[in-house]
Amino acid sequence: MPSLCFRPRAPSIRTLHTFSTPAPRLRHKLPLHQPPTTTHPRRLSSLPYVPTCPPSTCTCLPTLPKLDIDRKTPLLNTMAHYASHVVVCSGKPDWSSRIEDEATPAGDFVRGMKNVVGRGGERFDPFNNIVATLSSFPASTTTAPATTTILLFPSFQKIEAVPHDAQTLSALAAAYLSAHTLHPMHTASLTPAQKPPTHLLRDPALASLLPAPSPITHPVILICGHGGRDERCGILGPILETEFKKVLAEKKIGADVASISHIGGHKFAGNVIVYIPPNWGGGSAEEDGDGSALAGTGLWYGRVGPENVEGIVEETVVRGRVIADLFRGGITQGGGNLGRVLEAQIKRDRGDSGGEEGEGLKLKPRARG
């Protein structure tokens, strides 16, 4: 697969190679050296969706060149499930085909993290998929050498000026990226004399070795614009980024938008990830929301064109609804797989018996309005 991903390959589990970048507009910094706090993710009883993306009301959309986009393969569940997404602020809009080949501080950070959580690294866990992407968000402005700013999802935290030394990167992985509990496969075949690999577990106390995080309180929209990897994303990415910024400004919605490197599925371009922070209430400057049902989630959309941007902003960011016909999958702070949830819900809506009633999240269509 394209892109760089630090997810160890587990039996019958699909791997994704990616690395990401942080967003700007972050406030309310936590006290220095305070360990990361984990708010218990709320267990949603329903997650609304609309079957199709509403048409754009704008008649001045850009004309696109003819691109080889796969419009036949079903999009649902084409996102490889992951636990964490590290978005690396590079300050560049495009990158080398392999982001670990970047001769920049952001590339140095990616290589350093790969040594820690990639195959053979001290914190390599084949059952804890960590996606890493470079982004066009501004790079570290600190005068300190060899530092990088990152965004972490779905914990929705920004850490500025992370040093690249091995000790700090190991602490970053332990404090923010490692699993909270060991996958059962880690202990399934242990003999009485063998000990479980508890060194792979998260250790929040090690956050004291890192700069203090600040919470991400606005939606973050990431668009694959990796032209150095694939022409389709290189063409569509900048167009979509411009369109998202325009629509968000018109609706007076505070959100951060950036291009990112490859996330998998170039044939489904344009590829867009929408991260909705836990505190997001929905609504816009003209219309206050009463709490978004998508708060604390990351949603992947594919085959997005400029004509879909207004619909995504209105339905997903403002109204808190998934757009089913563009939906590739999604994650929750509690590790939920929204692609599987939507799949089961659609089966229930059709009267099939395939849906699992035990799912914590249930998707129910609601009329637009």
C-alpha positions as CSV (number, residue, x, y, z in Angstrom):
1,M,0.0,0.0,0.0
2,P,1.2,3.6,-0.6
3,S,1.7,6.0,2.3
4,L,3.5,5.3,5.6
5,C,1.8,3.4,8.2
6,F,3.1,2.0,11.5
7,R,0.6,-0.7,11.9
8,P,2.0,-4.2,12.4
9,R,0.5,-6.8,10.2
10,A,-1.7,-9.2,12.1
11,P,-3.4,-12.3,10.9
12,S,-6.2,-11.4,8.5
13,I,-6.0,-7.8,9.5
14,R,-5.5,-5.3,6.7
15,T,-2.6,-2.9,7.1
16,L,-2.5,0.8,6.2
17,H,0.6,2.9,5.8
18,T,0.1,6.5,6.6
19,F,1.3,9.4,8.8
20,S,-0.4,12.7,9.5
21,T,-0.2,16.3,10.6
22,P,-1.5,18.7,13.3
23,A,-3.9,21.6,12.9
24,P,-3.5,25.2,14.0
25,R,-6.5,26.7,15.8
26,L,-5.9,25.1,19.3
27,R,-6.5,26.7,22.6
28,H,-6.7,26.1,26.4
29,K,-3.3,24.5,26.9
30,L,-3.0,22.0,29.7
31,P,-0.6,22.7,32.5
32,L,3.0,21.8,31.7
33,H,3.8,18.2,32.3
34,Q,0.3,17.2,33.0
35,P,-0.3,13.6,31.9
36,P,-2.9,13.2,29.1
37,T,-6.4,12.8,30.5
38,T,-8.8,10.4,29.0
39,T,-12.4,11.4,29.0
40,H,-14.6,8.4,28.9
41,P,-16.0,8.4,25.3
42,R,-19.8,8.7,25.4
43,R,-21.6,5.6,24.2
44,L,-24.0,6.8,21.5
45,S,-27.3,5.2,21.1
46,S,-27.9,6.6,17.6
47,L,-25.8,8.1,14.8
48,P,-27.9,9.7,12.1
49,Y,-27.1,9.4,8.4
50,V,-28.5,10.6,5.0
51,P,-28.3,8.2,2.1
52,T,-26.8,10.7,-0.5
53,C,-25.0,14.0,-0.5
54,P,-27.4,16.9,-1.1
55,P,-26.7,18.9,-4.3
56,S,-24.6,22.0,-4.1
57,T,-26.4,25.4,-4.2
58,C,-23.4,27.0,-5.9
59,T,-23.5,27.3,-9.7
60,C,-19.8,28.4,-10.0
61,L,-18.0,25.1,-9.2
62,P,-14.7,24.5,-10.9
63,T,-14.6,22.3,-14.0
64,L,-12.5,19.2,-13.4
65,P,-10.3,17.3,-15.9
66,K,-11.3,13.8,-16.7
67,L,-9.7,11.6,-14.0
68,D,-9.6,7.8,-13.7
69,I,-11.8,7.5,-10.6
70,D,-13.3,4.2,-9.5
71,R,-17.0,4.9,-9.3
72,K,-18.2,1.2,-9.2
73,T,-16.5,-0.4,-6.2
74,P,-18.7,0.1,-3.0
75,L,-17.0,2.6,-0.7
76,L,-18.2,1.3,2.6
77,N,-15.4,-0.3,4.7
78,T,-12.6,0.6,2.3
79,M,-10.9,2.4,5.2
80,A,-8.5,0.1,7.0
81,H,-9.4,0.4,10.7
82,Y,-6.8,2.2,12.9
83,A,-6.3,3.2,16.6
84,S,-4.4,6.5,16.2
85,H,-3.6,9.0,13.5
86,V,-0.5,11.2,13.8
87,V,-0.7,14.2,11.6
88,V,2.7,15.8,11.1
89,C,2.9,19.5,10.4
90,S,5.3,19.9,7.5
91,G,4.4,23.3,6.1
92,K,4.5,21.8,2.6
93,P,1.6,21.0,0.2
94,D,3.2,18.0,-1.4
95,W,5.9,15.4,-0.6
96,S,8.0,12.6,-1.9
97,S,6.2,9.5,-3.0
98,R,7.4,7.8,0.3
99,I,7.1,10.3,3.1
100,E,9.9,8.7,5.0
101,D,12.2,9.9,2.2
102,E,11.4,13.5,2.9
103,A,14.7,15.4,3.6
104,T,13.0,17.8,6.0
105,P,12.4,17.9,9.8
106,A,9.0,16.3,9.2
107,G,10.7,13.5,7.3
108,D,13.1,13.1,10.2
109,F,10.2,12.8,12.6
110,V,8.5,10.1,10.5
111,R,11.7,8.1,10.3
112,G,12.3,8.4,14.0
113,M,8.7,7.3,14.8
114,K,9.0,4.4,12.4
115,N,12.1,3.2,14.4
116,V,10.0,3.2,17.6
117,V,6.6,1.8,16.5
118,G,7.4,0.3,13.1
119,R,8.3,-3.4,12.5
120,G,11.3,-4.2,14.7
121,G,10.8,-1.1,16.9
122,E,10.6,-1.4,20.7
123,R,6.8,-0.5,20.7
124,F,5.8,-2.3,17.5
125,D,2.4,-3.8,18.2
126,P,0.8,-5.7,15.2
127,F,-2.7,-5.2,16.7
128,N,-2.5,-1.4,17.3
129,N,-2.6,0.3,13.9
130,I,-1.0,3.8,14.0
131,V,-1.5,5.9,10.9
132,A,1.0,8.7,10.1
133,T,0.6,11.4,7.5
134,L,2.4,14.6,6.6
135,S,0.2,17.7,6.3
136,S,0.4,21.2,5.0
137,F,-0.2,22.7,8.4
138,P,2.5,25.1,9.4
139,A,5.7,23.5,10.6
140,S,7.2,24.2,14.1
141,T,8.1,27.9,14.5
142,T,10.3,27.2,17.5
143,T,14.0,28.1,17.3
144,A,14.9,24.8,18.9
145,P,16.5,22.5,16.3
146,A,15.0,19.2,15.3
147,T,11.5,19.6,16.5
148,T,8.1,18.9,14.9
149,T,4.5,19.8,15.7
150,I,1.9,17.1,15.5
151,L,-1.8,16.5,15.8
152,L,-3.2,13.4,17.4
153,F,-6.5,11.8,16.6
154,P,-8.9,10.6,17.9
155,S,-7.5,12.0,21.2
156,F,-7.8,15.5,19.6
157,Q,-4.6,16.9,20.9
158,K,-1.9,19.1,19.5
159,I,1.7,18.9,20.7
160,E,4.1,21.6,19.5
161,A,7.8,21.3,19.1
162,V,8.3,17.6,19.8
163,P,12.1,16.8,19.8
164,H,13.3,14.1,17.5
165,D,15.6,12.2,19.9
166,A,14.9,8.6,20.6
167,Q,13.9,9.0,24.2
168,T,11.3,11.6,23.4
169,L,9.8,9.7,20.5
170,S,9.6,6.5,22.7
171,A,7.8,8.5,25.4
172,L,5.4,9.9,22.8
173,A,4.5,6.4,21.7
174,A,4.1,5.2,25.2
175,A,2.1,8.2,26.5
176,Y,-0.2,8.8,23.6
177,L,-0.2,6.0,21.0
178,S,0.2,2.6,22.7
179,A,-2.8,0.4,23.4
180,H,-4.7,0.7,26.7
181,T,-5.1,-3.1,26.9
182,L,-3.3,-5.9,25.2
183,H,-4.9,-7.7,22.3
184,P,-6.0,-11.3,23.3
185,M,-3.6,-12.6,20.7
186,H,-0.7,-11.4,22.7
187,T,-1.4,-13.8,25.5
188,A,-3.3,-16.6,23.7
189,S,-0.3,-18.9,23.3
190,L,1.9,-17.9,26.2
191,T,3.3,-20.7,28.4
192,P,3.1,-20.4,32.2
193,A,6.8,-19.3,32.2
194,Q,6.3,-16.5,29.6
195,K,5.2,-13.0,30.5
196,P,2.8,-10.9,28.5
197,P,4.4,-7.9,26.6
198,T,3.2,-5.3,29.1
199,H,5.8,-2.9,27.7
200,L,3.5,-2.3,24.8
201,L,0.8,-0.8,27.1
202,R,0.1,2.9,27.4
203,D,2.0,4.8,30.1
204,P,0.5,8.3,30.6
205,A,3.1,9.2,33.1
206,L,5.7,9.5,30.3
207,A,3.9,12.5,29.0
208,S,6.0,14.5,31.4
209,L,8.9,14.1,29.0
210,L,7.1,15.9,26.3
211,P,5.8,19.4,25.6
212,A,2.3,19.9,27.1
213,P,-0.6,19.1,24.7
214,S,-3.4,21.5,23.9
215,P,-6.9,20.3,23.0
216,I,-8.2,20.5,19.5
217,T,-11.6,22.2,19.8
218,H,-12.6,22.8,16.1
219,P,-13.3,20.4,13.3
220,V,-10.3,19.4,11.3
221,I,-10.7,18.5,7.6
222,L,-7.9,16.7,5.9
223,I,-7.7,16.1,2.2
224,C,-5.3,13.8,0.4
225,G,-3.3,16.1,-2.0
226,H,-0.3,13.8,-2.4
227,G,0.5,14.6,-6.0
228,G,4.0,13.1,-5.6
229,R,2.2,9.8,-5.1
230,D,-0.8,9.9,-7.4
231,E,-1.9,12.4,-10.0
232,R,-5.6,12.2,-9.1
233,C,-5.1,13.3,-5.5
234,G,-2.5,15.9,-6.7
235,I,-5.2,17.5,-9.0
236,L,-8.3,17.1,-6.8
237,G,-6.7,17.8,-3.4
238,P,-5.9,21.5,-3.9
239,I,-9.3,22.1,-5.5
240,L,-11.1,20.6,-2.6
241,E,-9.0,22.4,-0.1
242,T,-9.9,25.7,-1.7
243,E,-13.6,24.8,-1.9
244,F,-13.8,23.7,1.8
245,K,-12.1,26.9,3.0
246,K,-14.5,28.9,0.9
247,V,-17.7,27.1,2.1
248,L,-16.6,27.2,5.8
249,A,-15.8,30.9,5.6
250,E,-19.2,31.6,4.0
251,K,-21.0,29.7,6.8
252,K,-18.7,31.3,9.4
253,I,-17.7,27.9,10.8
254,G,-14.3,27.7,12.6
255,A,-12.5,24.7,11.2
256,D,-9.0,23.9,10.1
257,V,-8.4,22.5,6.6
258,A,-5.1,21.0,5.2
259,S,-3.7,18.7,2.6
260,I,-2.2,15.4,3.8
261,S,-0.1,12.7,2.3
262,H,-1.4,9.3,1.1
263,I,-4.1,7.6,3.2
264,G,-4.9,4.7,0.8
265,G,-7.4,4.5,-2.0
266,H,-6.2,6.9,-4.6
267,K,-8.7,5.4,-7.0
268,F,-11.4,6.8,-4.8
269,A,-10.1,10.4,-5.0
270,G,-11.0,12.9,-3.6
271,N,-10.3,11.4,-0.2
272,V,-11.3,13.5,2.8
273,I,-11.1,12.8,6.5
274,V,-13.4,14.9,8.8
275,Y,-12.4,14.9,12.5
276,I,-15.2,16.3,14.8
277,P,-13.9,17.1,18.3
278,P,-15.6,15.8,21.4
279,N,-16.9,19.2,22.5
280,W,-18.3,20.1,19.1
281,G,-21.9,21.2,19.3
282,G,-22.6,21.5,15.6
283,G,-24.3,24.5,14.1
284,S,-22.8,27.6,12.5
285,A,-22.6,31.3,13.2
286,E,-26.2,31.6,12.1
287,E,-27.5,28.4,13.7
288,D,-26.4,27.1,17.1
289,G,-26.1,23.3,17.4
290,D,-27.3,21.4,20.4
291,G,-24.5,18.8,20.4
292,S,-23.3,16.8,17.4
293,A,-24.0,13.1,17.3
294,L,-20.6,12.8,15.6
295,A,-18.6,14.5,18.3
296,G,-15.3,12.6,19.0
297,T,-15.3,10.8,15.7
298,G,-13.1,10.6,12.5
299,L,-15.1,10.1,9.2
300,W,-13.6,9.1,5.9
301,Y,-15.2,10.1,2.6
302,G,-14.3,9.1,-0.9
303,R,-15.2,10.2,-4.4
304,V,-15.6,13.7,-3.1
305,G,-15.8,16.4,-5.8
306,P,-16.2,20.2,-5.4
307,E,-20.0,19.7,-5.8
308,N,-20.0,17.6,-2.5
309,V,-18.2,20.0,-0.3
310,E,-21.2,22.1,0.7
311,G,-23.1,19.0,1.5
312,I,-20.4,17.6,3.7
313,V,-20.0,20.8,5.6
314,E,-23.8,21.2,6.0
315,E,-24.7,17.5,6.8
316,T,-21.6,16.3,8.7
317,V,-20.0,19.4,10.3
318,V,-23.2,21.4,11.0
319,R,-25.9,18.8,11.4
320,G,-23.9,15.8,12.6
321,R,-24.9,13.3,10.0
322,V,-22.9,10.7,8.0
323,I,-23.4,10.8,4.2
324,A,-23.8,7.2,3.3
325,D,-23.0,7.1,-0.4
326,L,-19.6,8.8,0.2
327,F,-18.7,7.0,3.4
328,R,-15.5,4.8,3.5
329,G,-15.5,4.2,7.3
330,G,-14.8,5.9,10.5
331,I,-13.5,5.6,14.1
332,T,-14.6,6.7,17.5
333,Q,-12.6,7.6,20.6
334,G,-13.6,4.3,22.1
335,G,-12.2,2.3,19.2
336,G,-15.5,1.9,17.4
337,N,-15.6,1.0,13.7
338,L,-18.3,3.2,12.2
339,G,-18.1,1.5,8.8
340,R,-19.2,-1.8,10.4
341,V,-21.9,0.0,12.4
342,L,-23.4,1.6,9.3
343,E,-23.3,-1.6,7.5
344,A,-25.2,-3.4,10.2
345,Q,-27.7,-0.5,10.5
346,I,-28.4,-0.5,6.8
347,K,-29.1,-4.3,7.0
348,R,-31.5,-3.7,9.9
349,D,-33.2,-0.9,8.0
350,R,-33.7,-3.2,5.0
351,G,-35.1,-5.9,7.3
352,D,-32.1,-8.2,7.0
353,S,-31.0,-10.3,10.0
354,G,-27.3,-9.5,9.6
355,G,-27.3,-6.5,11.9
356,E,-25.8,-7.0,15.4
357,E,-28.2,-5.7,18.0
358,G,-25.3,-5.5,20.6
359,E,-23.6,-2.7,18.7
360,G,-23.2,0.4,20.9
361,L,-23.7,2.7,18.0
362,K,-26.8,2.5,15.8
363,L,-27.3,4.6,12.7
364,K,-30.7,5.8,11.8
365,P,-31.6,7.8,8.8
366,R,-33.3,11.2,9.5
367,A,-35.0,13.4,7.0
368,R,-33.1,16.5,6.0
369,G,-34.4,19.8,7.1
